[in-house]
Amino acid sequence: MTLPPRPLVTKPSKEALLMLRHSLARLAASAATLFAVVAITFFLMHLAPGGPFDTERAIDPRTLQHLKVLYGLDRPLPQQFGLYLWGLLHGDLGPSLRWRDFSVAELFARALPVSLTLGIEALVVALIGGIGLGLIAAVRRHGLAARAVGAFALLAIAVPNFVIAPLLQLVFGLSLRALPVGGWNEGAWQNQVLPVATLAVPQMAVIARLLAASLGDVLGTPSIRTLRAFGLPARTVYAHAMRGAFLPVLSYLGPMAANLLTGSVVVETVFGIPGIGRYFVTAALGRDYTLVLGTVIIVACLVILFNLLVDVLYGWFDPRVRHE
């Protein structure tokens, strides 16, 4: 009598276990980093001179005291911090102290999609354009194309956003009258072109320079020369070279993506876009503690999230990271 075959149980490979341990370690470090960011921002905001109810005309002391009691600002700072953390654990970012008819979550529900839309579009444009220009500069290292890409990258990095934005408005809005110079218009594509270009051009230049330098070094390594000696097609050679050359770009993608997705204060202000960047400036000037903290938390979460994703992808691209 033959016994039925036992079901095959696949055990996780050593590489998968190393990858899991690497991801869990980064996740624990990210949680500690987020707590530190929240704590530091909370106490610095409350210790700064001025308050959310300071106006040009002095408020009646009894009214001021009533407002402090209403928003819990009359309690000791450690107790306020504990209550704020308790609210965060329940997904409550608190009420806005400046826009008193709205909570911070309600303001973000209106502003964050606008910033995310611009950020995602700028990220895609920067990646596609930067990788394309970097490949051109690396393949034609000593040609005119590489010099043109280098000059463009240097100029795009050197000129700040608050100069690029008015120049684009002047050329495409006022001179050519091809695109609107500002406004959101419920997300019409014409209103997004100039802000996206302003956000994407400097990041595109950085990616192009990083990829061109890294790919140029990788193409000169013995392993790539061996592949060429075996007569492999150029497409295959560049595909192998890109895996190693993309690591510096991958390291830069974390902070770049978080910066683009949370919007730019300058770009949103110049083009009159209702994103979280404009709310942050107004909240910081008006000592709107909860709105500033909410903005910092959103930005910190995105930075931590994208850096975590970059760490995981880095371990996939480079096995040495997993083993370390």
VENNOR-V368207 format. One record per pair of residues at least 12 apart in sequence whose ideal C-beta (glycine too) atoms are under 10 Angstrom apart, sorted by the first residue. I is the first residue (numbers start at 1). GAP is how many residues later the second one is. D is the distance in whole Angstrom. If there is no record, write none. Layout:
I;GAP;D + I;GAP;D
This chain:
14;308;10 + 14;309;10 + 15;300;10 + 15;301;10 + 15;304;8 + 15;307;7 + 15;308;9 + 16;306;10 + 17;305;9 + 18;297;8 + 18;301;9 + 18;303;9 + 18;304;4 + 18;305;7 + 18;306;10 + 19;293;7 + 19;296;6 + 19;297;7 + 19;300;10 + 19;302;10 + 19;303;6 + 20;302;10 + 21;301;8 + 22;289;7 + 22;290;7 + 22;292;9 + 22;293;5 + 22;294;10 + 22;299;7 + 22;300;5 + 22;301;9 + 22;302;9 + 23;285;8 + 23;286;10 + 23;288;8 + 23;289;5 + 23;292;8 + 23;299;10 + 25;286;9 + 26;278;9 + 26;281;8 + 26;282;5 + 26;283;10 + 26;284;10 + 26;285;5 + 26;286;7 + 26;288;10 + 26;289;9 + 27;277;9 + 27;281;7 + 27;284;10 + 27;285;10 + 29;275;9 + 29;278;10 + 29;279;9 + 29;282;9 + 30;270;10 + 30;271;9 + 30;273;10 + 30;274;4 + 30;275;8 + 30;277;8 + 30;278;6 + 30;281;9 + 31;273;9 + 33;267;8 + 33;270;9 + 33;271;6 + 33;274;9 + 34;54;10 + 34;263;8 + 34;266;6 + 34;267;7 + 34;269;9 + 34;270;6 + 34;271;10 + 35;50;8 + 35;53;10 + 35;265;10 + 36;264;9 + 37;256;10 + 37;259;7 + 37;260;8 + 37;262;9 + 37;263;5 + 37;264;9 + 37;266;9 + 37;267;9 + 38;43;9 + 38;46;8 + 38;47;7 + 38;50;7 + 38;255;7 + 38;258;8 + 38;259;6 + 38;262;8 + 39;42;7 + 39;45;10 + 39;46;9 + 40;256;9 + 41;248;9 + 41;251;7 + 41;252;6 + 41;254;10 + 41;255;5 + 41;256;8 + 41;259;8 + 42;35;8 + 42;38;8 + 42;39;6 + 42;42;7 + 42;43;9 + 42;247;8 + 42;250;9 + 42;251;6 + 42;254;9 + 43;34;7 + 43;35;9 + 43;37;10 + 43;38;7 + 44;248;10 + 45;238;10 + 45;239;9 + 45;242;7 + 45;243;9 + 45;244;5 + 45;245;9 + 45;247;6 + 45;248;7 + 45;251;9 + 46;27;8 + 46;31;6 + 46;34;7 + 46;35;9 + 46;241;9 + 46;243;7 + 46;247;10 + 47;30;8 + 48;236;10 + 48;239;7 + 48;241;10 + 49;238;9 + 50;235;10 + 50;236;9 + 50;237;5 + 51;13;9 + 51;16;10 + 51;17;9 + 51;22;8 + 51;46;9 + 51;235;10 + 51;236;5 + 51;238;9 + 52;15;8 + 52;16;10 + 52;19;8 + 52;21;8 + 52;44;9 + 52;45;4 + 52;46;7 + 52;48;10 + 52;231;9 + 52;234;6 + 52;235;5 + 52;236;6 + 52;237;6 + 52;238;9 + 52;239;9 + 52;240;10 + 53;14;5 + 53;15;8 + 53;18;9 + 53;20;9 + 53;44;8 + 53;45;10 + 53;233;10 + 53;234;8 + 54;232;9 + 54;233;7 + 55;231;10 + 67;30;9 + 67;33;9 + 70;25;9 + 70;30;10 + 71;23;8 + 71;24;7 + 71;26;6 + 71;29;9 + 71;218;9 + 71;219;8 + 72;12;9 + 72;22;9 + 73;24;9 + 73;216;8 + 80;209;9 + 84;205;9 + 84;206;8 + 84;209;7 + 87;203;9 + 88;205;9 + 88;206;10 + 88;209;8 + 91;14;8 + 92;12;9 + 92;13;8 + 92;198;10 + 93;12;5 + 93;13;9 + 93;14;9 + 93;15;7 + 93;197;6 + 93;198;8 + 93;200;8 + 93;201;4 + 93;202;10 + 93;204;7 + 93;205;9 + 94;195;8 + 94;196;4 + 94;197;9 + 94;199;8 + 94;200;7 + 95;193;10 + 95;195;6 + 95;196;9 + 96;183;9 + 96;187;8 + 96;190;10 + 96;192;6 + 96;193;10 + 96;194;6 + 96;195;5 + 96;198;9 + 97;186;8 + 97;189;8 + 97;190;8 + 97;191;5 + 97;192;6 + 97;193;6 + 97;194;7 + 97;195;10 + 98;181;9 + 98;184;7 + 98;185;6 + 98;187;9 + 98;188;5 + 98;189;8 + 98;190;4 + 98;191;10 + 98;192;9 + 98;193;7 + 99;180;9 + 99;183;9 + 99;184;9 + 99;187;10 + 99;189;8 + 99;192;8 + 100;188;10 + 102;189;9 + 103;187;8 + 103;188;10 + 103;191;9 + 104;175;9 + 104;179;9 + 104;184;9 + 104;186;5 + 104;187;5 + 104;188;9 + 104;189;8 + 104;190;4 + 104;191;8 + 104;193;9 + 104;194;10 + 105;189;8 + 107;167;10 + 107;169;8 + 107;172;6 + 107;176;9 + 107;181;10 + 107;183;10 + 107;184;7 + 107;187;8 + 107;188;10 + 108;168;7 + 108;171;8 + 108;183;9 + 108;186;7 + 108;187;8 + 108;190;7 + 110;164;7 + 110;165;10 + 110;166;9 + 110;169;9 + 111;152;8 + 111;157;9 + 111;162;9 + 111;163;6 + 111;164;5 + 111;165;5 + 111;166;8 + 111;167;8 + 111;168;6 + 111;169;9 + 111;184;9 + 112;149;9 + 112;150;8 + 112;151;9 + 112;163;8 + 112;164;6 + 112;167;10 + 112;183;10 + 112;186;7 + 113;74;9 + 113;162;9 + 113;163;10 + 114;70;7 + 114;73;8 + 114;78;10 + 114;149;8 + 114;154;8 + 114;159;6 + 114;160;6 + 114;161;5 + 114;162;8 + 114;163;10 + 114;164;10 + 115;145;9 + 115;146;7 + 115;147;6 + 115;148;3 + 115;149;9 + 115;152;10 + 115;153;7 + 115;158;8 + 115;159;9 + 115;160;4 + 115;161;5 + 115;162;7 + 115;163;10 + 115;164;10 + 115;183;9 + 116;144;9 + 116;145;6 + 116;146;8 + 116;147;8 + 116;159;9 + 116;160;9 + 116;186;9 + 117;67;10 + 117;70;6 + 117;75;7 + 117;78;10 + 117;79;9 + 117;144;10 + 117;146;10 + 117;156;10 + 117;158;9 + 118;66;10 + 118;69;10 + 118;74;7 + 118;77;6 + 118;78;6 + 118;80;10 + 118;81;6 + 118;82;10 + 118;142;8 + 118;143;9 + 118;145;6 + 118;146;8 + 118;149;8 + 118;150;8 + 118;153;9 + 118;155;7 + 118;157;7 + 118;159;10 + 119;77;9 + 119;80;7 + 119;81;10 + 119;137;10 + 119;138;8 + 119;139;9 + 119;140;8 + 119;141;4 + 119;142;4 + 119;143;7 + 119;144;6 + 119;145;9 + 119;156;9 + 119;183;9 + 120;76;9 + 120;137;9 + 120;140;8 + 120;141;7 + 121;68;10 + 121;71;7 + 121;72;9 + 121;74;9 + 121;75;5 + 121;76;10 + 121;78;8 + 121;79;8 + 121;139;9 + 122;70;9 + 122;73;8 + 122;74;5 + 122;75;8 + 122;76;8 + 122;77;4 + 122;78;4 + 122;79;9 + 122;80;10 + 122;81;7 + 122;82;9 + 122;134;10 + 122;135;10 + 122;137;10 + 122;138;5 + 122;139;9 + 122;141;10 + 122;142;9 + 122;145;9 + 123;73;10 + 123;76;9 + 123;77;8 + 123;80;8 + 123;130;9 + 123;133;8 + 123;134;6 + 123;136;10 + 123;137;5 + 123;138;7 + 124;72;9 + 124;76;8 + 124;136;10 + 125;71;6 + 125;72;8 + 125;74;8 + 125;75;4 + 125;76;9 + 125;78;9 + 125;79;7 + 125;135;10 + 126;70;9 + 126;73;8 + 126;74;4 + 126;75;8 + 126;76;8 + 126;77;4 + 126;78;4 + 126;79;9 + 126;80;8 + 126;81;6 + 126;82;9 + 126;127;10 + 126;130;7 + 126;131;9 + 126;134;7 + 127;73;9 + 127;76;8 + 127;77;8 + 127;80;7 + 127;122;9 + 127;126;8 + 127;129;9 + 127;130;9 + 128;72;9 + 128;76;9 + 128;79;10 + 129;71;7 + 129;72;8 + 129;74;9 + 129;75;4 + 129;76;9 + 129;78;8 + 129;79;8 + 130;23;9 + 130;70;9 + 130;71;10 + 130;73;7 + 130;74;4 + 130;75;7 + 130;76;7 + 130;77;3 + 130;78;5 + 130;79;9 + 130;80;8 + 130;81;7 + 130;82;10 + 130;119;8 + 130;122;10 + 130;126;10 + 131;73;9 + 131;76;7 + 131;77;8 + 131;80;6 + 131;84;10 + 131;111;9 + 131;115;9 + 131;118;8 + 132;17;10 + 132;72;9 + 132;75;10 + 132;76;8 + 132;79;9 + 133;12;9 + 133;13;10 + 133;15;9 + 133;16;5 + 133;17;10 + 133;19;7 + 133;20;7 + 133;71;7 + 133;72;8 + 133;74;8 + 133;75;4 + 133;76;9 + 133;78;8 + 133;79;8 + 134;15;8 + 134;19;9 + 134;70;9 + 134;71;10 + 134;73;6 + 134;74;4 + 134;75;7 + 134;76;7 + 134;77;3 + 134;78;5 + 134;79;9 + 134;80;8 + 134;81;7 + 134;82;10 + 134;108;10 + 134;111;9 + 134;112;10 + 134;115;8 + 135;14;10 + 135;73;9 + 135;76;7 + 135;77;8 + 135;80;7 + 135;103;8 + 135;107;9 + 135;110;10 + 136;12;9 + 136;13;6 + 136;72;8 + 136;76;8 + 137;12;4 + 137;13;7 + 137;15;10 + 137;16;8 + 137;71;6 + 137;72;8 + 137;74;8 + 137;75;4 + 137;76;9 + 137;78;8 + 137;79;8 + 138;70;10 + 138;73;7 + 138;74;5 + 138;75;8 + 138;76;8 + 138;77;4 + 138;78;5 + 138;79;9 + 138;80;9 + 138;81;7 + 138;100;9 + 138;103;9 + 138;104;10 + 138;107;8 + 139;73;9 + 139;76;8 + 139;77;9 + 139;80;9 + 139;95;9 + 139;99;8 + 140;72;10 + 141;71;8 + 141;74;9 + 141;75;6 + 141;78;9 + 141;79;10 + 146;66;7 + 146;70;9 + 149;56;9 + 149;59;6 + 149;60;8 + 149;63;7 + 150;55;10 + 150;58;9 + 150;59;8 + 150;62;8 + 152;49;9 + 152;52;9 + 152;53;7 + 152;56;8 + 152;57;10 + 153;48;10 + 153;49;9 + 153;51;8 + 153;52;4 + 153;53;8 + 153;54;9 + 153;55;5 + 153;56;5 + 153;57;10 + 153;59;8 + 154;51;8 + 154;55;8 + 155;46;10 + 155;50;8 + 156;44;10 + 156;45;5 + 156;46;5 + 156;47;9 + 156;48;7 + 156;49;4 + 156;50;8 + 156;52;9 + 156;53;10 + 157;44;9 + 157;45;6 + 157;46;10 + 157;47;10 + 157;48;5 + 157;49;6 + 157;51;10 + 157;52;8 + 158;44;9 + 158;47;9 + 159;42;9 + 159;43;8 + 159;46;10 + 160;42;8 + 160;106;8 + 161;37;6 + 161;38;8 + 161;40;9 + 161;41;7 + 161;103;6 + 161;104;9 + 161;105;5 + 161;106;6 + 161;109;8 + 162;36;9 + 162;102;10 + 162;103;10 + 162;104;5 + 162;105;9 + 162;107;9 + 162;108;7 + 163;35;10 + 163;103;10 + 164;30;9 + 164;33;8 + 164;34;5 + 164;35;9 + 164;37;6 + 164;38;8 + 164;102;9 + 164;103;9 + 164;106;9 + 165;16;10 + 165;17;10 + 165;29;7 + 165;30;8 + 165;32;9 + 165;33;5 + 165;34;9 + 165;99;9 + 165;101;7 + 165;102;6 + 165;104;9 + 165;105;4 + 165;106;7 + 166;15;9 + 166;32;10 + 166;104;7 + 167;31;9 + 168;13;9 + 168;25;9 + 168;26;5 + 168;27;9 + 168;29;6 + 168;30;6 + 168;33;9 + 168;102;10 + 168;103;9 + 169;12;4 + 169;13;7 + 169;25;7 + 169;29;9 + 169;101;8 + 169;102;8 + 171;23;10 + 172;21;8 + 172;22;6 + 172;25;9 + 173;21;7 + 173;98;10 + 178;12;9 + 178;15;9 + 178;16;10 + 179;12;8 + 179;13;9 + 179;14;5 + 179;15;6 + 179;18;10 + 180;12;10 + 180;13;9 + 180;14;8 + 180;91;9 + 180;92;10 + 181;13;7 + 181;89;9 + 181;90;8 + 181;91;9 + 182;12;9 + 182;13;9 + 182;87;10 + 182;88;7 + 182;89;5 + 182;90;4 + 182;91;8 + 183;88;7 + 183;89;5 + 183;90;8 + 183;91;10 + 184;84;10 + 184;87;8 + 184;88;7 + 184;89;5 + 184;90;6 + 184;91;9 + 191;80;8 + 191;81;9 + 191;82;8 + 192;79;9 + 192;81;9 + 194;73;9 + 194;76;9 + 194;77;7 + 195;68;9 + 195;69;8 + 195;72;5 + 195;73;8 + 195;75;8 + 195;76;5 + 195;77;10 + 195;78;6 + 195;80;9 + 196;64;10 + 196;71;9 + 197;70;10 + 198;66;8 + 198;68;8 + 198;69;5 + 198;72;8 + 198;73;8 + 199;60;9 + 199;61;6 + 199;64;8 + 199;65;6 + 199;67;10 + 199;68;6 + 199;69;10 + 200;60;8 + 202;54;10 + 203;49;9 + 203;50;10 + 203;53;5 + 203;54;9 + 203;56;8 + 203;57;7 + 206;43;9 + 206;46;7 + 206;50;8 + 207;41;9 + 207;42;6 + 207;45;7 + 207;46;8 + 207;49;8 + 208;41;10 + 209;39;10 + 209;40;10 + 210;35;9 + 210;36;9 + 210;37;10 + 210;38;5 + 210;39;5 + 210;40;10 + 210;41;9 + 210;42;6 + 211;31;9 + 211;34;6 + 211;35;7 + 211;37;8 + 211;38;5 + 211;41;10 + 212;33;9 + 213;32;9 + 213;35;8 + 214;27;9 + 214;28;9 + 214;30;8 + 214;31;4 + 214;32;8 + 214;33;7 + 214;34;5 + 214;35;7 + 215;23;8 + 215;26;6 + 215;27;7 + 215;29;9 + 215;30;4 + 215;31;8 + 215;33;10 + 215;34;10 + 216;25;10 + 216;29;8 + 217;24;10 + 217;27;9 + 217;28;8 + 217;31;10 + 218;20;10 + 218;22;9 + 218;23;5 + 218;24;8 + 218;25;9 + 218;26;5 + 218;27;4 + 218;28;9 + 218;29;9 + 219;18;8 + 219;19;8 + 219;22;6 + 219;25;10 + 219;26;8 + 220;21;10 + 221;20;8 + 221;23;8 + 223;17;8 + 223;18;9 + 223;21;9 + 224;13;6 + 224;14;9 + 224;16;7 + 224;17;6 + 224;20;9 + 225;12;10 + 227;13;6 + 227;14;9 + 243;73;10 + 243;74;6 + 243;75;9 + 244;73;8 + 244;74;8 + 246;67;9 + 246;71;7 + 247;66;10 + 247;67;7 + 247;70;6 + 247;71;6 + 247;74;10 + 250;59;10 + 250;60;6 + 250;61;10 + 250;63;6 + 250;64;6 + 250;66;10 + 250;67;7 + 250;68;9 + 251;56;9 + 251;59;6 + 251;60;9 + 251;62;10 + 251;63;7 + 252;58;9 + 253;53;7 + 253;54;9 + 253;56;8 + 253;57;6 + 253;60;9 + 254;48;9 + 254;49;7 + 254;50;9 + 254;51;9 + 254;52;4 + 254;53;4 + 254;54;8 + 254;55;7 + 254;56;4 + 254;57;8 + 254;59;10 + 254;60;10 + 255;47;10 + 255;48;6 + 255;51;7 + 255;52;7 + 255;55;9 + 256;50;8 + 257;45;8 + 257;46;9 + 257;48;9 + 257;49;5 + 257;50;9 + 257;52;9 + 257;53;9 + 258;40;10 + 258;41;7 + 258;42;9 + 258;43;9 + 258;44;4 + 258;45;4 + 258;46;8 + 258;47;8 + 258;48;5 + 258;49;8 + 259;40;8 + 259;43;9 + 259;44;8 + 259;47;10 + 260;42;10 + 261;37;9 + 261;38;9 + 261;41;6 + 261;42;10 + 261;44;10 + 261;45;8 + 262;13;8 + 262;14;6 + 262;15;7 + 262;18;9 + 262;33;8 + 262;36;6 + 262;37;5 + 262;38;10 + 262;39;10 + 262;40;6 + 262;41;9 + 263;12;4 + 263;13;6 + 263;14;4 + 263;15;8 + 263;16;10 + 263;17;9 + 263;32;10 + 263;36;10 + 264;13;6 + 265;12;4 + 265;13;7 + 265;14;10 + 265;15;7 + 265;16;6 + 265;19;10 + 266;15;10 + 268;12;9 + 268;13;9 + 269;12;7 + 276;15;9 + 276;18;9 + 276;19;6 + 276;22;7 + 276;23;9 + 277;18;9 + 279;12;6 + 279;13;9 + 279;15;9 + 279;16;7 + 280;12;7 + 280;14;9 + 280;15;4 + 280;16;8 + 280;18;10 + 280;19;9 + 281;14;10 + 283;12;7
